[in-house]
């Protein structure tokens, strides 16, 4: 993510774009969208989410709705998790698969009702995902790209319930993790999901585009006494990395299988045929040749995305995500390494500006919140 050097007229904008500018956010090009990367500073916003709460505009994310008697068979075919196990109002993390066992995207599947599903997909993949699902739709399901119908706000942090509860008809303490419900927020009919991408408790609110500014400002006003801050994508990235969550296009892609990405729990190989299942079965039986690992730097150096990884004089991989972890006060990252170099405790070296800095493979997630 970098500041655009030229006109941003060609970039896509969320309904809150002018609001972000008015509030002084630093805007950048992210996946073809003009998005806020920070308001008061990445570290300040990161710490607010870990200790209080933060509010993100994530309306660049995509939404796809699938309906009809063919909806479940279609989703079972194109995703690796078992959609059959979902109950109404339950959400599921999954992978959208290709025939090679690679991940077209990672996504959330929500079950609205029998034969009705709602997908949340990554911003850079929304058109790709829609086209891929339609290409494999041989079940007669109705598939619609409804991304432009929604604003999505993410309220994350330990004070999220205290902030949102006075504004919503939903009984938040009764809403379990990875469940969602329809209700009102600020008197507006919304979808409230208890998911998240920061490692903290929190909620995603899907709302009509026309009500974006009203609900954004109401949440910020209600959250002031609780220390709520508006947050950009910079803090969202450091928070998800600290919590051991992967970023599509960096830590996984169409040539990466879920087993290689340490997402074995997504792969319900026993559910029956789906795209890429044969490849995954073979990997499960024979083992994988590479694995995504977490590492911690042993000195003050920060490993950035793309940095080469060495073992002695052997180049063994590269960093896929790397950053300082503000809450942990450590420098951490992810990278794919041959399985023989992937054990916790393994010493490696990251090349940073021509110098090799020592690092060690560690277990992930790097950060795990204390649940009360």
C-alpha positions as CSV (number, residue, x, y, z in Angstrom):
1,X,0.0,0.0,0.0
2,X,1.5,3.3,-1.0
3,X,0.3,6.9,-1.5
4,X,-1.0,7.4,-5.0
5,X,1.4,9.5,-7.1
6,X,-1.1,10.6,-9.6
7,X,-4.8,11.4,-9.8
8,X,-7.2,9.1,-7.8
9,X,-10.1,9.7,-10.1
10,X,-9.9,6.2,-11.4
11,X,-10.0,4.6,-8.0
12,X,-13.2,3.2,-6.6
13,X,-14.6,4.8,-3.5
14,X,-16.8,3.7,-0.6
15,X,-19.8,5.8,0.4
16,X,-17.7,7.2,3.3
17,X,-14.8,8.5,1.2
18,X,-15.6,12.2,1.7
19,X,-16.2,11.5,5.4
20,X,-12.7,10.0,5.7
21,X,-11.2,13.0,3.9
22,X,-13.0,15.4,6.1
23,X,-11.8,13.6,9.2
24,X,-8.2,13.9,8.0
25,X,-7.5,10.3,7.1
26,X,-4.5,9.5,4.9
27,X,-5.8,7.9,1.8
28,X,-4.1,5.3,-0.3
29,X,-4.7,3.0,-3.3
30,X,-5.6,-0.4,-1.9
31,X,-6.7,-3.1,-4.5
32,X,-8.0,-0.3,-6.8
33,X,-9.9,1.4,-4.0
34,X,-9.1,4.7,-2.3
35,X,-9.1,3.8,1.3
36,X,-7.9,5.3,4.6
37,X,-4.7,3.8,5.8
38,X,-4.5,5.8,9.0
39,X,-6.1,8.6,11.0
40,X,-4.1,9.2,14.1
41,X,-1.3,6.7,13.4
42,X,-1.1,3.0,12.8
43,X,0.4,2.2,16.3
44,X,-2.2,4.4,18.1
45,X,-5.1,2.8,16.2
46,X,-3.7,-0.7,16.7
47,X,-3.4,-0.2,20.5
48,X,-6.9,1.3,20.6
49,X,-8.3,-1.9,19.1
50,X,-6.3,-4.1,21.5
51,X,-7.3,-2.2,24.6
52,X,-10.5,-0.3,23.8
53,X,-12.1,-0.3,20.3
54,X,-11.6,0.7,16.7
55,X,-14.0,1.4,13.9
56,X,-13.1,0.4,10.3
57,X,-14.8,1.2,7.0
58,X,-14.4,-2.1,5.1
59,X,-17.0,-1.5,2.4
60,X,-14.5,-2.4,-0.3
61,X,-15.1,-6.0,0.6
62,X,-17.5,-7.9,-1.7
63,X,-20.8,-9.6,-1.1
64,X,-22.3,-12.4,-3.2
65,X,-25.7,-13.9,-2.6
66,X,-26.6,-17.4,-3.7
67,X,-30.2,-18.7,-3.6
68,X,-32.4,-21.6,-4.7
69,X,-32.4,-25.4,-4.4
70,X,-29.0,-25.5,-6.2
71,X,-27.3,-23.1,-3.7
72,X,-26.0,-25.7,-1.3
73,X,-24.7,-28.1,-4.0
74,X,-22.9,-25.2,-5.7
75,X,-21.2,-24.0,-2.5
76,X,-20.3,-27.6,-1.6
77,X,-18.6,-27.9,-5.0
78,X,-16.6,-24.6,-5.0
79,X,-15.6,-24.4,-1.3
80,X,-13.5,-26.7,0.8
81,X,-15.4,-26.4,4.1
82,X,-18.7,-28.3,4.7
83,X,-21.5,-25.8,4.1
84,X,-24.1,-28.6,5.0
85,X,-23.1,-28.2,8.6
86,X,-24.1,-24.6,8.8
87,X,-27.2,-23.7,10.8
88,X,-29.4,-20.7,9.9
89,X,-27.7,-17.5,11.2
90,X,-24.3,-19.2,11.4
91,X,-21.1,-18.1,9.5
92,X,-18.2,-20.2,8.3
93,X,-14.7,-19.4,7.2
94,X,-13.8,-21.2,4.0
95,X,-11.7,-21.3,0.8
96,X,-13.0,-20.8,-2.7
97,X,-11.1,-23.5,-4.6
98,X,-9.7,-24.3,-8.0
99,X,-9.0,-27.7,-9.6
100,X,-5.3,-27.5,-8.6
101,X,-6.2,-27.3,-4.9
102,X,-5.3,-23.6,-4.9
103,X,-7.4,-20.9,-3.2
104,X,-9.2,-18.5,-5.6
105,X,-10.0,-16.6,-2.4
106,X,-10.7,-17.0,1.3
107,X,-14.2,-16.0,2.3
108,X,-17.0,-16.1,4.9
109,X,-20.1,-18.0,4.1
110,X,-23.3,-17.0,6.0
111,X,-26.4,-19.1,6.0
112,X,-29.4,-16.7,5.7
113,X,-32.1,-19.4,5.4
114,X,-32.5,-22.8,3.8
115,X,-31.3,-22.4,0.2
116,X,-30.1,-18.8,0.8
117,X,-26.4,-17.9,1.5
118,X,-24.4,-14.7,1.7
119,X,-20.7,-14.6,1.0
120,X,-18.2,-11.9,2.1
121,X,-15.2,-12.0,-0.2
122,X,-12.0,-9.9,-0.5
123,X,-12.0,-6.6,-2.3
124,X,-9.5,-7.4,-5.0
125,X,-11.3,-10.7,-5.8
126,X,-15.0,-9.7,-5.8
127,X,-15.4,-9.8,-9.6
128,X,-13.1,-12.8,-10.0
129,X,-15.0,-14.8,-7.3
130,X,-18.3,-14.0,-8.8
131,X,-17.2,-15.0,-12.3
132,X,-15.6,-18.2,-10.9
133,X,-18.8,-19.2,-9.0
134,X,-21.0,-18.5,-12.1
135,X,-18.6,-20.5,-14.3
136,X,-19.1,-23.6,-12.1
137,X,-22.8,-23.1,-11.5
138,X,-24.3,-26.2,-13.0
139,X,-27.0,-26.6,-10.3
140,X,-29.3,-23.8,-11.3
141,X,-28.6,-21.6,-8.3
142,X,-29.3,-17.8,-8.5
143,X,-25.9,-16.0,-8.0
144,X,-25.9,-12.2,-7.6
145,X,-23.0,-9.8,-7.0
146,X,-24.6,-7.5,-4.5
147,X,-21.4,-5.7,-3.4
148,X,-22.6,-2.3,-4.3
149,X,-25.7,-2.7,-2.1
150,X,-23.8,-2.7,1.2
151,X,-21.6,-0.6,3.4
152,X,-19.7,-2.8,5.8
153,X,-18.4,-1.4,9.1
154,X,-16.1,-3.4,11.5
155,X,-16.3,-2.4,15.2
156,X,-13.5,-4.3,16.9
157,X,-12.0,-4.4,20.4
158,X,-12.9,-5.3,24.0
159,X,-15.3,-2.3,24.4
160,X,-17.3,-3.2,21.3
161,X,-20.3,-4.6,23.1
162,X,-20.5,-1.6,25.4
163,X,-20.4,0.8,22.4
164,X,-22.8,-1.0,20.0
165,X,-25.4,-2.3,22.5
166,X,-27.2,1.0,23.2
167,X,-27.5,1.5,19.4
168,X,-28.9,-1.9,18.4
169,X,-32.0,-4.0,18.9
170,X,-29.7,-7.1,18.9
171,X,-29.0,-8.7,22.2
172,X,-25.2,-8.8,21.7
173,X,-24.2,-11.0,24.6
174,X,-26.4,-13.8,23.2
175,X,-24.8,-13.5,19.8
176,X,-22.0,-16.1,19.7
177,X,-18.7,-16.0,17.8
178,X,-19.2,-16.7,14.1
179,X,-23.0,-16.2,14.2
180,X,-25.0,-13.3,12.9
181,X,-28.5,-11.8,13.1
182,X,-30.7,-9.2,11.4
183,X,-31.6,-6.3,13.6
184,X,-31.6,-2.5,13.7
185,X,-28.6,-0.3,14.3
186,X,-29.5,3.4,14.9
187,X,-33.0,2.4,13.8
188,X,-31.8,1.1,10.5
189,X,-32.3,-2.5,9.4
190,X,-28.8,-4.2,9.3
191,X,-27.0,-7.5,9.4
192,X,-24.9,-7.8,12.6
193,X,-22.2,-10.5,12.6
194,X,-19.8,-11.4,15.4
195,X,-16.8,-12.3,13.3
196,X,-13.7,-10.1,12.8
197,X,-10.1,-9.8,11.4
198,X,-8.2,-8.4,14.3
199,X,-8.0,-11.1,17.0
200,X,-10.4,-9.2,19.2
201,X,-14.1,-9.5,20.0
202,X,-16.1,-7.4,17.6
203,X,-18.8,-7.0,15.0
204,X,-19.3,-6.5,11.3
205,X,-22.4,-4.4,10.5
206,X,-23.7,-4.7,6.9
207,X,-26.0,-1.7,6.2
208,X,-27.7,0.2,3.4
209,X,-25.3,2.5,1.5
210,X,-27.6,5.4,2.0
211,X,-27.3,5.2,5.8
212,X,-23.4,5.0,5.9
213,X,-22.6,8.4,7.3
214,X,-25.4,8.3,9.9
215,X,-24.3,5.0,11.4
216,X,-20.5,5.7,11.1
217,X,-20.9,9.0,13.0
218,X,-23.3,7.6,15.6
219,X,-20.9,4.8,16.4
220,X,-18.0,7.2,16.8
221,X,-20.0,9.5,19.0
222,X,-21.3,6.7,21.2
223,X,-17.8,5.3,21.4
224,X,-16.0,8.5,22.5
225,X,-16.3,7.8,26.3
226,X,-15.0,4.2,25.6
227,X,-11.9,5.5,23.8
228,X,-13.1,4.4,20.3
229,X,-11.0,5.5,17.4
230,X,-11.6,5.5,13.6
231,X,-9.0,3.1,12.1
232,X,-7.5,2.6,8.7
233,X,-6.1,-0.4,6.8
234,X,-2.6,0.0,8.3
235,X,-3.7,-1.0,11.8
236,X,-6.0,-3.7,10.3
237,X,-3.0,-5.3,8.7
238,X,-0.8,-5.2,11.8
239,X,-3.7,-6.5,14.0
240,X,-4.5,-9.4,11.7
241,X,-0.8,-10.4,11.5
242,X,-0.3,-10.2,15.2
243,X,-3.4,-12.5,15.6
244,X,-2.0,-15.0,13.0
245,X,-4.6,-14.3,10.3
246,X,-3.7,-14.6,6.7
247,X,-3.9,-12.0,3.9
248,X,-5.0,-13.1,0.5
249,X,-2.5,-12.3,-2.2
250,X,0.3,-12.4,0.3
251,X,0.0,-15.4,2.5
252,X,-2.1,-17.5,0.1
253,X,-3.1,-17.4,-3.6
254,X,-4.3,-19.6,-6.4
255,X,-1.1,-21.6,-6.3
256,X,-1.3,-22.2,-2.5
257,X,-3.3,-25.0,-1.0
258,X,-5.0,-24.7,2.4
259,X,-2.7,-27.5,3.7
260,X,0.4,-25.5,2.8
261,X,-1.2,-22.4,4.4
262,X,-1.8,-24.1,7.7
263,X,-5.6,-24.0,7.0
264,X,-6.1,-27.8,7.2
265,X,-9.2,-27.2,9.4
266,X,-10.9,-25.6,6.4
267,X,-10.7,-28.8,4.4
268,X,-13.5,-31.2,5.0
269,X,-12.2,-33.9,2.7
270,X,-14.8,-36.3,4.0
271,X,-17.8,-34.2,2.7
272,X,-17.5,-35.6,-0.9
273,X,-16.3,-34.1,-4.2
274,X,-15.3,-30.5,-4.5
275,X,-12.8,-28.6,-6.7
276,X,-9.2,-29.5,-5.8
277,X,-10.2,-32.3,-3.4
278,X,-8.0,-34.9,-5.2
279,X,-4.9,-32.7,-4.8
280,X,-5.7,-32.1,-1.2
281,X,-6.2,-35.8,-0.5
282,X,-2.9,-36.6,-2.1
283,X,-1.1,-33.9,0.0
284,X,-2.8,-35.2,3.2
285,X,-1.6,-38.7,2.4
286,X,1.9,-37.9,1.1
287,X,2.7,-34.8,3.0
288,X,3.4,-31.3,1.8
289,X,6.7,-29.9,0.5
290,X,6.4,-26.4,1.9
291,X,4.5,-24.8,4.8
292,X,3.6,-21.3,5.9
293,X,5.5,-20.5,9.1
294,X,5.5,-17.7,11.6
295,X,8.8,-16.1,12.7
296,X,10.1,-13.6,15.1
297,X,13.1,-11.4,14.5
298,X,15.9,-11.8,17.1
299,X,17.0,-8.1,16.8
300,X,15.4,-4.8,16.0
301,X,15.2,-5.4,12.2
302,X,11.8,-5.5,10.6
303,X,11.2,-8.1,7.8
304,X,9.1,-6.7,5.0
305,X,7.0,-8.5,2.5
306,X,9.1,-10.2,-0.2
307,X,12.4,-10.3,1.8
308,X,14.5,-13.4,1.0
309,X,14.8,-16.1,3.7
310,X,18.0,-18.0,4.2
311,X,19.4,-21.0,6.1
312,X,23.1,-20.5,6.2
313,X,24.0,-20.1,2.5
314,X,20.8,-21.7,1.1
315,X,17.9,-19.5,-0.1
316,X,14.9,-21.3,1.2
317,X,11.9,-18.9,0.8
318,X,10.6,-15.4,1.2
319,X,8.6,-13.3,3.6
320,X,4.9,-13.1,2.7
321,X,3.9,-10.7,5.5
322,X,6.2,-8.9,7.9
323,X,5.8,-6.0,10.3
324,X,6.4,-4.6,13.8
325,X,3.8,-5.9,16.2
326,X,2.8,-2.9,18.3
327,X,1.0,-4.7,21.2
328,X,3.6,-7.5,21.5
329,X,6.5,-5.1,20.8
330,X,8.2,-7.6,18.6
331,X,9.0,-7.9,14.9
332,X,7.2,-10.8,13.3
333,X,6.1,-12.2,10.0
334,X,5.0,-15.2,7.8
335,X,6.8,-17.0,5.1
336,X,6.7,-20.3,3.1
337,X,9.6,-22.6,3.8
338,X,10.4,-26.2,2.8
339,X,9.0,-28.5,5.5
340,X,12.4,-29.6,6.6
341,X,13.0,-26.0,7.7
342,X,9.6,-25.4,9.2
343,X,9.9,-26.7,12.8
344,X,9.3,-24.3,15.7
345,X,12.7,-23.2,17.0
346,X,14.4,-23.4,13.6
347,X,17.0,-20.5,13.1
348,X,16.6,-18.6,9.9
349,X,18.0,-15.4,8.4
350,X,16.0,-12.6,6.7
351,X,17.8,-10.5,4.1
352,X,17.0,-6.8,4.8
353,X,18.7,-4.2,2.6
354,X,21.5,-6.6,1.8
355,X,22.1,-7.7,5.4
356,X,21.0,-11.0,6.9
357,X,19.2,-10.6,10.2
358,X,18.6,-13.5,12.6
359,X,15.1,-14.8,13.2
360,X,13.5,-17.9,14.7
361,X,10.4,-19.9,13.7
362,X,7.7,-19.6,16.4
363,X,4.2,-21.0,16.9
364,X,1.2,-19.0,15.8
365,X,-0.9,-17.0,16.5
366,X,1.6,-14.6,17.8
367,X,-1.1,-13.0,19.9
368,X,-4.2,-14.6,21.5
369,X,-6.7,-12.4,23.4
370,X,-7.7,-13.4,26.9
371,X,-11.3,-14.5,26.8
372,X,-13.6,-13.6,29.8
